[in-house]
């Protein structure tokens, strides 16, 4: 079986809609953590990757499918920063 190159996989995802860097927070079994990640938004998914300061390739850590996704208002009453929990 032939391996597919990383470049080909990204080309198959289509055109990049937005690309940038975000600070991503996530929960580990020990504690919450966060780090800056390269974020690439395609029509069908959001790809998160880490990169080093050296010339090594980036490391894809997540690909989040957007097919069943939705956009909610930040003050929708859910989440840690919602007004229902006392944060304003």
C-alpha positions as a Markdown table, in Angstrom:
| # | Residue | x | y | z |
|---|---|---|---|---|
| 1 | Unk | 0.0 | 0.0 | 0.0 |
| 2 | Unk | 1.3 | 3.4 | -0.9 |
| 3 | Unk | 1.5 | 6.2 | 1.6 |
| 4 | Unk | -0.3 | 9.4 | 0.7 |
| 5 | Unk | 1.7 | 12.6 | 1.2 |
| 6 | Unk | 0.7 | 15.2 | 3.7 |
| 7 | Unk | 0.5 | 17.8 | 1.0 |
| 8 | Unk | -1.9 | 15.7 | -1.1 |
| 9 | Unk | -4.2 | 15.1 | 1.9 |
| 10 | Unk | -4.4 | 18.9 | 2.5 |
| 11 | Unk | -5.1 | 19.5 | -1.2 |
| 12 | Unk | -7.9 | 17.0 | -1.1 |
| 13 | Unk | -9.6 | 19.1 | 1.7 |
| 14 | Unk | -10.1 | 22.0 | -0.7 |
| 15 | Unk | -9.3 | 25.6 | -0.5 |
| 16 | Unk | -8.2 | 27.2 | 2.8 |
| 17 | Unk | -10.9 | 29.6 | 4.1 |
| 18 | Unk | -8.9 | 31.0 | 7.0 |
| 19 | Unk | -5.5 | 30.2 | 8.4 |
| 20 | Unk | -3.9 | 31.6 | 11.6 |
| 21 | Unk | -2.7 | 30.9 | 15.1 |
| 22 | Unk | -5.0 | 30.5 | 18.1 |
| 23 | Unk | -4.3 | 29.7 | 21.8 |
| 24 | Unk | -6.1 | 26.4 | 22.2 |
| 25 | Unk | -7.2 | 25.2 | 25.7 |
| 26 | Unk | -7.9 | 21.5 | 26.4 |
| 27 | Unk | -8.3 | 19.2 | 29.3 |
| 28 | Unk | -5.8 | 16.4 | 30.1 |
| 29 | Unk | -6.3 | 13.7 | 32.7 |
| 30 | Unk | -4.1 | 15.7 | 35.1 |
| 31 | Unk | -5.1 | 19.4 | 34.5 |
| 32 | Unk | -6.2 | 21.9 | 31.9 |
| 33 | Unk | -3.5 | 22.9 | 29.4 |
| 34 | Unk | -3.2 | 25.4 | 26.6 |
| 35 | Unk | -0.8 | 26.2 | 23.8 |
| 36 | Unk | -0.6 | 28.1 | 20.6 |
| 37 | Unk | -1.6 | 26.0 | 17.5 |
| 38 | Unk | -1.7 | 26.6 | 13.8 |
| 39 | Unk | -5.4 | 26.5 | 12.8 |
| 40 | Unk | -6.6 | 26.0 | 9.2 |
| 41 | Unk | -10.3 | 26.2 | 8.4 |
| 42 | Unk | -11.6 | 24.4 | 5.4 |
| 43 | Unk | -15.3 | 24.1 | 4.3 |
| 44 | Unk | -15.5 | 20.6 | 5.8 |
| 45 | Unk | -13.1 | 20.7 | 8.8 |
| 46 | Unk | -10.9 | 22.7 | 11.2 |
| 47 | Unk | -7.3 | 21.4 | 11.4 |
| 48 | Unk | -5.2 | 22.1 | 14.5 |
| 49 | Unk | -1.5 | 21.5 | 14.4 |
| 50 | Unk | 1.5 | 22.3 | 16.6 |
| 51 | Unk | 4.8 | 23.7 | 15.2 |
| 52 | Unk | 8.2 | 24.1 | 16.6 |
| 53 | Unk | 10.7 | 26.9 | 16.2 |
| 54 | Unk | 12.9 | 24.7 | 14.1 |
| 55 | Unk | 12.5 | 23.5 | 10.5 |
| 56 | Unk | 10.7 | 20.3 | 11.5 |
| 57 | Unk | 7.3 | 19.6 | 10.0 |
| 58 | Unk | 4.2 | 20.6 | 11.9 |
| 59 | Unk | 2.3 | 17.9 | 13.8 |
| 60 | Unk | -1.5 | 17.6 | 13.2 |
| 61 | Unk | -3.1 | 17.0 | 16.6 |
| 62 | Unk | -6.8 | 17.3 | 15.6 |
| 63 | Unk | -9.1 | 17.5 | 12.6 |
| 64 | Unk | -12.6 | 18.5 | 13.6 |
| 65 | Unk | -15.4 | 17.8 | 11.2 |
| 66 | Unk | -17.8 | 20.6 | 10.6 |
| 67 | Unk | -20.7 | 18.7 | 8.9 |
| 68 | Unk | -22.9 | 18.7 | 12.0 |
| 69 | Unk | -21.5 | 21.9 | 13.6 |
| 70 | Unk | -23.3 | 25.1 | 14.4 |
| 71 | Unk | -22.4 | 28.5 | 15.6 |
| 72 | Unk | -23.9 | 29.7 | 18.9 |
| 73 | Unk | -24.0 | 33.1 | 20.5 |
| 74 | Unk | -21.4 | 33.4 | 23.3 |
| 75 | Unk | -24.1 | 34.4 | 25.7 |
| 76 | Unk | -26.4 | 31.5 | 25.1 |
| 77 | Unk | -26.5 | 30.4 | 28.7 |
| 78 | Unk | -24.1 | 27.5 | 28.3 |
| 79 | Unk | -20.4 | 27.3 | 29.0 |
| 80 | Unk | -18.1 | 28.7 | 31.7 |
| 81 | Unk | -18.4 | 32.3 | 30.6 |
| 82 | Unk | -22.2 | 32.4 | 30.3 |
| 83 | Unk | -24.2 | 35.0 | 32.2 |
| 84 | Unk | -26.2 | 32.2 | 33.9 |
| 85 | Unk | -23.1 | 31.4 | 35.9 |
| 86 | Unk | -22.5 | 34.9 | 37.1 |
| 87 | Unk | -19.8 | 36.0 | 34.6 |
| 88 | Unk | -20.4 | 39.3 | 32.9 |
